[in-house]
């Protein structure tokens, strides 16, 4: 399996001012596999320490931060003699050992010659519970579920990926049916590595859903294990409301969809908990399509997406036939699934931060808005080949942006006032 984050790890290793690296991401997105595979491919030795159910190693870090003593204990635990530069030291589930997380500061300051990478599935939650993060003394990397290009690679379609990378849209259009076939499969399977790897080998849609339901159950188990009873019910209510929120034509998060009379202050901590876990993505509204977009964020208005399109389908109980053949159930929900897909690709496979734009008085709303240099780019998402882009056209007539983008199933085309990019080429935004 190929993960593009591997190239970022290689670049990190070669930095002259390299610091210990912390990989952040939800449970089951492939952090452990990535760290171990990085060590296997690019180092002579790997010293792997997990703090899950390992109080012995957690206690090693409670005495002091003498790096020489810590290295000696790591050597004993892993039966590997960790040496500078040619050994990758891995700290896994580091949120279970707060002092080990703090020790990264001392590896940075006193022993930068050691190559140290750490990861933790619930790290964000742990930090909000009072664990100190070594700010300025570590590098960080966010890991997401596999994006569409990585999914194509896993399905053995490397040449389709190379074609996207080349942006040869004349040739890409010739193979649009293949891209669309795998895109629909990606809608169903999603990018969770275990699920995608199983599907690549067996093509069993029923078992794919079972695996996805198992992952969702593990996430819900985490709700109970790592929250107080007073918060648990609210977290579950927010979590279970997401498919309903996205099924609306206006996908802005409405607290009234959770329960009648619900208010933001009652549920904002539950949303933050899900964000800390990496289980949801929050897209804020901006009140003005002007650069810098960050200056115009409306923190009271946002959309909430899941981390993975396949898991959204599983939560919504969409079967494979609905998605692959596009029956009535899927047609009702296709806009939600498509917008979830586009958001996921923007986050994981482009350099842009997505927002959305709308005003109370305007009769249009941009699905997404990104900033490209000094330009603000409106992005409209269409689930089919529809050439209608009324909201986008109204936006362009009013604000006259330098660029405008529509994602749809239609082939690539540059028009006078917009560029249509196929949904399977979001990576080329």
Residue pairs with C-beta under 8 A, 6 or more apart in sequence:
1 33
1 146
1 150
1 153
1 154
1 193
1 196
1 197
2 150
2 153
2 154
3 30
3 34
3 143
3 146
3 150
3 193
4 147
4 149
4 150
4 349
5 34
5 141
5 143
6 34
6 37
6 38
6 41
8 141
9 21
9 34
9 38
9 42
9 117
9 141
10 38
10 42
12 18
12 21
12 139
12 141
13 42
13 115
15 139
18 112
18 115
18 139
19 104
19 108
19 112
19 137
19 138
19 139
20 104
20 107
20 108
20 116
20 117
20 118
20 137
20 138
20 139
21 116
21 117
21 118
21 138
21 139
21 140
21 141
22 94
22 101
22 104
22 117
22 118
22 119
22 120
22 123
22 138
22 139
22 140
22 141
23 31
23 34
23 35
23 117
23 118
23 119
23 140
23 141
23 142
23 143
24 119
24 120
24 123
24 124
24 140
24 141
24 142
24 143
24 278
25 31
25 119
25 121
25 142
25 143
25 144
25 278
26 121
26 219
26 277
26 278
26 279
26 307
27 121
27 122
27 215
27 218
27 219
27 222
27 277
28 192
28 193
28 194
28 215
28 218
29 143
29 144
29 145
29 192
29 193
29 278
29 307
30 143
30 146
30 193
31 92
31 119
31 121
31 143
32 92
32 119
33 193
34 143
35 48
35 88
35 90
35 92
35 117
35 119
36 46
36 48
36 90
38 88
38 117
39 45
39 46
39 48
39 88
39 90
40 46
42 88
43 86
43 87
43 88
43 115
44 86
44 87
45 80
45 81
45 82
45 83
45 86
45 87
45 88
46 80
46 87
46 88
46 90
47 74
47 75
47 78
47 80
47 82
47 87
47 88
47 89
47 90
48 78
48 90
48 92
49 57
49 74
49 77
49 78
49 89
49 90
49 91
49 92
50 92
50 93
51 57
51 58
51 91
51 92
51 93
51 94
51 95
51 96
51 97
51 100
52 92
52 93
52 96
54 96
56 77
57 73
57 77
57 97
57 100
58 96
58 97
58 99
58 100
60 70
60 73
60 77
61 70
61 97
61 99
61 100
61 102
61 103
62 99
63 69
65 102
65 103
65 105
65 106
67 103
67 106
67 107
67 110
67 111
67 114
70 103
71 82
71 111
71 114
74 80
74 82
74 89
75 81
75 82
80 87
81 87
82 89
82 114
84 111
84 113
84 114
84 115
85 113
85 115
87 114
87 115
88 115
88 117
89 114
89 115
89 116
89 117
90 116
90 117
90 118
90 119
91 97
91 100
91 116
91 117
91 118
91 119
92 118
92 119
92 120
93 119
93 120
93 121
94 100
94 101
94 118
94 119
94 120
94 123
95 101
95 120
95 121
95 122
95 123
95 125
95 126
95 131
96 120
98 126
98 131
98 132
100 118
101 118
101 120
101 123
101 131
101 132
101 133
101 134
102 132
102 134
104 116
104 118
104 134
104 137
104 138
105 134
105 137
105 138
107 114
107 116
108 134
108 137
108 138
109 137
120 126
121 277
121 278
122 222
122 226
122 276
122 277
124 275
124 276
124 277
124 278
125 226
125 273
125 276
125 277
127 133
127 276
128 272
128 273
128 276
144 191
144 307
144 344
144 347
144 348
145 190
145 191
145 192
145 193
145 307
145 308
145 344
145 348
146 154
146 191
146 192
146 193
146 196
147 191
147 344
147 345
147 348
147 349
147 427
148 182
148 183
148 186
148 191
148 341
148 345
148 349
148 424
148 426
148 427
149 161
149 164
149 349
149 427
150 191
151 182
151 186
151 189
151 191
151 196
152 158
152 160
152 161
152 182
153 161
154 196
154 197
154 200
155 182
155 185
155 200
156 200
157 178
157 182
160 175
160 178
160 179
160 182
163 171
163 172
163 175
164 172
164 424
164 425
164 427
164 428
167 428
169 411
169 412
169 425
172 179
172 411
172 412
172 422
172 425
173 411
173 412
176 411
176 422
176 424
179 422
179 424
179 425
180 409
180 424
182 424
183 341
183 423
183 424
184 323
184 324
185 199
185 324
186 309
186 310
186 341
187 309
187 310
187 313
187 323
187 337
187 341
188 205
188 208
188 310
188 313
188 318
188 320
188 323
188 324
189 195
189 196
189 199
189 208
189 310
190 196
190 212
190 308
190 309
190 310
190 311
190 312
190 313
191 308
191 309
191 310
191 344
191 348
192 211
192 212
192 215
192 308
192 310
192 311
194 211
194 215
195 208
195 211
195 212
195 215
195 310
198 204
198 207
198 208
198 211
199 208
205 319
205 320
208 310
208 320
209 314
209 319
209 320
212 310
212 311
212 313
212 314
213 314
215 311
216 311
216 314
216 315
219 239
219 277
219 279
220 236
220 239
222 277
223 232
223 235
223 236
223 239
224 232
227 235
227 273
231 269
231 270
231 273
234 266
234 267
234 269
234 270
235 270
235 273
235 274
237 258
237 259
237 267
237 270
238 258
238 267
238 270
238 271
238 274
238 304
239 274
239 279
239 280
240 315
241 257
241 258
242 280
242 304
242 305
242 306
242 312
242 315
243 312
243 315
243 316
243 336
244 257
245 251
245 253
245 254
245 257
245 303
245 304
246 303
246 305
246 312
246 336
246 339
246 340
247 316
247 332
247 333
247 336
248 254
248 257
249 335
250 365
251 303
251 336
251 339
252 285
252 301
252 302
252 303
252 358
253 302
253 303
253 304
255 262
255 263
255 264
255 266
255 267
256 262
258 267
264 300
271 280
271 282
271 304
274 280
275 282
278 307
279 306
279 307
280 304
280 305
280 306
280 307
281 304
281 305
281 306
281 307
281 343
281 344
281 347
282 302
282 303
282 304
283 302
283 303
283 304
283 305
283 343
283 354
283 355
283 356
283 368
284 297
284 298
284 299
284 301
284 302
284 355
284 356
285 297
285 298
285 301
285 302
285 355
285 356
285 357
285 358
286 293
286 296
286 297
286 298
286 355
286 356
286 357
286 369
287 296
287 297
287 298
287 359
288 296
289 357
289 366
289 369
289 376
289 378
289 395
289 399
289 401
290 296
290 376
291 371
291 374
291 375
291 376
292 371
293 353
293 355
293 369
293 370
293 371
293 376
297 355
303 356
305 312
305 339
305 340
305 343
305 344
306 312
306 315
306 340
307 344
308 344
309 337
309 340
309 341
309 344
312 336
312 337
312 340
313 323
313 337
316 333
318 329
318 330
318 333
318 337
319 329
321 327
322 329
322 330
323 330
323 337
326 334
330 337
334 383
334 384
335 381
335 383
337 383
338 381
338 382
338 383
338 407
338 423
339 367
339 381
341 423
341 426
342 367
342 368
342 379
342 381
342 407
342 423
342 426
343 354
343 368
345 426
345 427
346 352
346 354
346 368
346 370
346 426
346 429
347 354
349 426
349 427
350 426
350 427
350 429
352 370
352 371
352 372
352 429
353 370
353 371
354 368
354 369
354 370
354 379
355 368
355 369
355 370
356 365
356 366
356 367
356 368
356 369
357 365
357 366
357 369
357 378
357 395
358 364
358 365
358 366
362 394
362 398
363 391
363 394
364 390
364 391
364 392
364 394
364 395
365 391
366 378
366 379
366 380
366 391
366 392
366 395
367 379
367 380
367 381
368 378
368 379
368 381
369 376
369 377
369 378
369 379
370 376
370 377
370 379
370 429
371 377
372 403
375 401
375 402
375 403
376 401
377 401
377 402
377 403
377 404
377 405
378 392
378 395
378 396
378 399
378 401
378 404
378 405
379 405
379 406
379 407
379 429
380 389
380 391
380 392
380 404
380 405
380 406
380 407
381 406
381 407
381 408
382 388
382 389
382 406
382 407
382 408
382 409
382 410
383 408
383 409
384 408
384 409
385 408
385 409
385 410
386 408
386 410
387 408
387 410
389 406
389 418
392 404
392 406
392 418
393 417
395 401
395 404
396 404
396 417
396 418
403 419
404 417
404 418
404 419
405 418
405 419
405 420
405 421
405 429
406 418
406 419
406 420
406 421
407 420
407 421
407 422
407 423
407 426
408 420
408 422
408 423
409 422
409 423
410 420
410 422
411 420
411 422
412 419
412 420
412 421
412 422
412 425
413 419
413 420
414 420
421 428
421 429
